[in-house]
Each structure stands twice: as structure tokens, then as C-alpha cells.
Amino acid sequence: MRFYFFILLSICWAPAFCQEKNFMLYNPAPVARMDELVILRKKDLINKIKGLDDKKYVAIKDVNKQLQSLQFDDLDKDGSWDEVIFLHSFKANEKAVFSISIRDEKPKKGLRRAHVRQRRKNADDTFGPNIPNDAIPAGQLNTNFSKVKLPPFLTEGPAWENDMVGFRLYFDIRNGKDIWGKTTKAMMMDTVGVNPAVIYHNKASWGMDIYKVGSSLSAGALALSLKLPDGKDSLIRLGGVNMGKVIYEQVADGPLRAIFRMHYPEWNFAKGYGPISLTEEISIWGGQYYYQSRIVAENMPENANLVTGFANLYGLQASEMNGKHARALYSYGLQSENKDNLGLAIIVPDQLVKAFKQTTSSEKDIKDSYLVYFQSKKQKIEPTFRFYACWQASDYRFSDSAKFNLFLNEQLKLADQPLNLSWK
């Protein structure tokens, strides 16, 4: 099962008789799709294109014979690619024709538009190379910057970005998510935070850290809502010592899409219950102001729901916006660290939403947050959502509430009407 908004291009394939095929992508939405992610699965293509096998690749051209920039992703880490992706922009209600053919060599990488990295600090206060796998033990403390200038991990943990926006995860007991507002299309996360004398909370030519987290559920962090045996409702953060060990796994690092997984194999969320095993797979690709999350949780207790959310530290009112098949919870206003406008939103498939709620500053743990409660199923569930960070300095569309609402409305229309694929 892949992500809910992904264009999973699988159909019933006819027998293949040639090495080049044409396919058409149709945008049924009444709005343009900019840098739409198109995904083709190899197991489907093998049945369609004669001669394609695990050792070969493909080339894709548009109707003008222009080669598309492609990325081949090995999702299961078996040494062979599973999906080929490309980004393409469509006009409202546009039909676009492409051709696909076999090639023996993997094409060279094009312009980098997405990146994920995790880098550990060296003994000499430099940071090592990007590492594909990392882990921390239960109880990993957050950095005390009154005693040290640099954290053990660059910007305190994994960071992911595209050419529009960036995010980071606190790789410690806080386990929160933060937002990088960007004013450049360049990839910056290998340079930000390297020099402690350069404060990334101050606006620079590339952008800045624009988000204040506090004790909120930050920028899409996770929690569990549980009705305890005594009948009381409890909201439990995925964090602290009881979170257990945490494992980071890089899956794909651009140039078009970046994917990584955070594994929490032993989340001992409450006494008297067995641990939950939870994995969050996060992806980001070029041209968008969101990251996408897919969560797999096993051994969920009855009467429990996974929860995500965002901060409400400035007294802004959250609102709802509903499409035909998706719903949005959002806020907008003067809530950036630069004291200018920032729009925050979570878009979720309608069938996955149980409720939208909020917490206040009087709560014991998760304070000042707007929350999305996911529907639950026994034992194993897979919620999915998109988290949007829309900073005024990044895009004129976020300069006032009317423009931001229009943008969000268009995003819901795109979610309601995914691309259609047909073979010619």
C-alpha cells in the first residue's frame, strides 16, 4: 500500500508486443497541477514493455520528444529499483501524452530538487558525511546549548527539504518537527547549522527557522489518544524515555524525491499495555509546500487513535476546509519566528478523519495544539497526511489569508481528483 495522494499508476495490463509504449495522463481537476509527482511501478511496466527486466531502466519523453528527468527508487533495499518517478506540470483538464522505452543504463541525475540528510558531529566539531542509517537509544537527551555549541547531529537530527520548504526532526526524547522557511530553490540543509556563530533563527539570504514549537505537537509530530481502564482519556506524545530506541533509515535522496523512515519498534506508551511498533515514512518532492507522511502502527490497543497536529502559540483560530474526499485543518496569521505570516495545514483523506480537536496551555503534556485524530482499526492501521508550511516570504500566495485560502482550496481539489492514466 502506497501513500494516499500518490498517483499510483497501476492498471490491468494487456500483453506486450513492442519495446516502446505511449501513455496518456489526464488531469481531471479544474485547476493546474504544478510539478505533479508521477509514479510508475516496475512490476507493472515489466508486464507492459517487452524486454524490460530487473537489470534495465526506462526513458520517458513528452509529446515534443523532450526527455523527462527521472528518478529510480529502490524502496525495499534489494538492490533493484521498484519505482520510476518524474515531475510534470499540467494545465486544468489537460491531457498529456508520453512515450516510454527501455534503456540499458541508468540516466544521469538532473537538477536536485529534494534532499534528506542525517549527519553526526565529529570530535573536532565538524560534521561527517550524510549517513543512510542511524539510531539513538531510549532516553536520548536533547542538547544543552548552555554547555555545548553544537548538537551531536547537524540541526539536532534528520532534515529534509525541497526547492520550496524544509523540515527537521529532533532526534532525541522531544521527537518534534520544525520548519525551515526558504527563499531559495537551492538545497541548504548541508550548510545550515554547521557554524554555531551563524544563528539560523535569524533571517538569512536562504531563509530561516520560522517555527516555534514549544510544548505543542510541533509540525506534524505524533501522539496516541487512549481511553484508560479507569475511563479517563489520555493523550500520549510519541516521545520521552518510553518511546524506546529510534531508528532512522534513508530510502531515497533525490534528485526529485526524498524518502526516509523513522522506526519506533518498542513504544511503551502506558503501563499495562504491550508496546506498539510504529514506522513513519516521510517523503518530499520538488515544487510543493508540504511533506507527506504514511504511518504503519502495529499492536494498537482498542479504544486508541493516532493523532497529529500543529502549534497554536499565538492564539490564532484554526479552521476547517472540506473537499469531496479530503479535509483540511489549518491556521493562518502572524505566527512565524520572523513575525510575519505563516499558514499551517494538514490535509487528510476524509475517511481517515475521526475528529479535529485542540489542546490549551493548561494541558499536562501536549499544549497549545490543533489536532487531527485518525480513525483506528484493530491491531494495524496506516494513517496518511500531508503537512503544509506556507511562509509569506517564500511565496506571494501566502501574503494574506484570502490568497492562502485559495491555495488550500486548490490543493483539496487536486486531492479529490488525482491524475488518470491510460495506455495507447
C-alpha angles and dihedrals in degrees: 000000000000132000120305100239096036115114097243100194102200123136138154103286125219121220112284123235105164140044097235126056136180124221134181129218117202124197105208093182121103090229133066121265110219118201092350114192112239117193126193119184118222094220088060095043092052088061091049106041117054113229097022113130141154093285097053137073135205139236123214126201131186125229090277091056091250113150113239120227105248138195124200114206128198100205099174095042095235094132096258128092119254103184136027115204139185137175122236134169120226131194119229110291091356125159115208126188124212135179124218127197140167124267129181099218132055109250120245117264116262132206112335111243102159134036141174125188144172118191129177125214119252125222090259093057094256121118124244128228126292108285122207096210133033140154142193128203125242110284099027102172124225117247120277100217091189087071104032133031098212133041122232089254127044107265087358096288148343116346128195130188147161131198091285111039143357140212139190138200124222101235095209141065092305092063091185130147126233135193132238112203110211133204094176133062091220121106106254108168095096091059106034111095097013093110113049090202090067107073111211091200086073119078114258134177091275097044132259148247098291104177135085111205106180111163093325129114085265118208103341101324117160137247141166126239110207136174105221124217090259089060096252121132116234130191109205123192120224091240144072127070093309090062086079125205118344125214125200119203125182112213105173133001108196152224086184105003134023123201132181137165131221113204123201103179098171112034103167094191099170141003115267095030133094118244123275118230108215134178125185117197112199125192136178131181138185124291100020136106096217145062121224124227131197117186127198113192123180130191093024112174122235116268091030130121132185115237136197132177151143138252128280102189098138103051095253117158116242120222137195129231122189131203127182094272105007138053134207132207111195149158132198136189146072098342106119124107086243088061093243135106123307127173118206124189143164118203117197134174107263095237091058097055118097097168147331113232141158141219128213135216090267094069119112099234120352104049136177097011141139108217141205115205114203125216112252138218128194118275100344131038134166112202118184133194145158121233116207126201111184113180122190093227092055100054137009088227088073096051095099139014096253093056092044092050090051090051092050092047090054090050090056091050090053090049090051094051114038123187119282122220129204132171122230 
